[in-house]
Amino acid sequence: MISKTFYQQLRSSERQSLVGPPESMREHVVAASKAMRNGNWAACKNFIINEKMNAKVWDLFHCADKVREMLTRLIQEEALRTYLFTYSNVYDSISMSTLAEMFELDLAIVHSTISKMIINEELMRARFDSRLRAGSCSQSVNAARRVVISSYIAW
């Protein structure tokens, strides 16, 4: 579900031929969403958590540092989910340790996130491959577009 206002703001920013650095809070959120869409969680975090946004929003919370830590963790997890939605049809295989490094998350969190996506059928026809003592989830659209996400986790 996406808000109508956000959708309109996102579309208008995509129509602009020259996009400068964000100035308003709205522009920061739109820039962060574009970075997240590309799987760049660090840029997304920098658009949401910076001096300007801290002064206007995050410093007003009771435990501002805890809020910023929580936001960083949630941005990393949702960027992983968005990355899997966006690029799952591009990969033949990708290791969960690679995903953990890319998003600076614990292997357990990556495994949990992928498991939830499999259970909720967000990654179609996905599974974990137990033959390798590894987690792998695959998604078959057709023979040419097959995705295998494998993990080399030693239990």
Secondary structure as UniProt FT lines:
FT   HELIX           4..15
FT   HELIX           25..37
FT   TURN            38..39
FT   HELIX           41..48
FT   HELIX           51..56
FT   HELIX           58..60
FT   TURN            62..63
FT   HELIX           64..87
FT   TURN            88..90
FT   STRAND          93..95
FT   HELIX           96..102
FT   TURN            103..104
FT   HELIX           107..119
FT   TURN            120..121
FT   TURN            124..125
FT   TURN            130..133
FT   STRAND          136..140
FT   STRAND          146..150
//
